[in-house]
């Protein structure tokens, strides 16, 4: 299992066959590949993301400006198409939305780590 971006070129070249994507919706880069949920694995939705973080005490005006500039880049049609060709779907949004996503993931995967008794060695 890997992110679409990491496997996209291999799938397109025929070296790998994608059997499912873990996102809630089909990946625009691989529209013929079903989701795990569509394939009969209920509640199996796992997303990967890449984001930009700043130190905790960064002034909100700077965070707002960085976010606006990043969103402008991610909303550019040329950039979106280049990312799509790499299997990456841009999802511009607010710093607050991203913070909420990080918190949801920490809560979700924290439970997985605890229930599986995963420890750092």
Phi, psi and omega in degrees: 000134178209170176292150178307318182302323181284333184256345189309309181298321180290323178293314181296327181279348181091001180287332177233153174243119179282132179256336178191157171247150186268359179285167180290329178241160176299148178284134180297332178287334182229066188295341180271357181264122181289165173280166174298321180298314177299331182274004175100011177254093185295146176063016179264089177230115180227121179251147171250152180212160174232134181218171178248129181244156177233160177305149186306325184263019177295130180304141184301328179297323179288317177300316180298317180293314178300317180296317179297317180294317178297316178298321178299318179294314182290341177269354179290128184301320180294316179296315180301318181293318178297318177296317180301320179293343175264002181084019182248128177257115180289137178228078178300152179184192182267162176299324180294319178297316180295318177301318178297319179296317178299315180297319178299315180295318179298319179294314182295308184283337172298321177295320179298314180298315180294313183292333179267002181051044179284131181232150174283133179248000000 
